[in-house]
Amino acid sequence: MGGNRKIPMRKCVGCQEMKSKKEMIRVIKTPENAFLLDTTGKKNGRGAYVCPNRECLKLARKNKGLERSFQQAIPDEVYEALEKEMGILGTG
């Protein structure tokens, strides 16, 4: 049968490159307006994607990529959680 399954692609809010969904970190906004990191990619909510590296996170913060995706201000805790997830805590 058809072995050519389509790989879901998403655009990084930092570098603007298209990559496979599995390679990226998903940030979601729940219906209760809470922001969470979705490591499974299965949680309900509006999602935005960031590459799991320092440069993309810096770019996303600088060009307000997440703010644009969610059309609202993003709390610092979300960026801190992303830094923790990437293991780059303590770097400016």
Secondary structure, DSSP 4 states (H G I P E B T S, - for coil): ----PPPPEEEBTTT--EEEGGGSEEEEE-TTS-EEEESSS-SSSEEEEE-SSHHHHHHHHHTTHHHHHHTS---HHHHHHHHHHHT-TT--
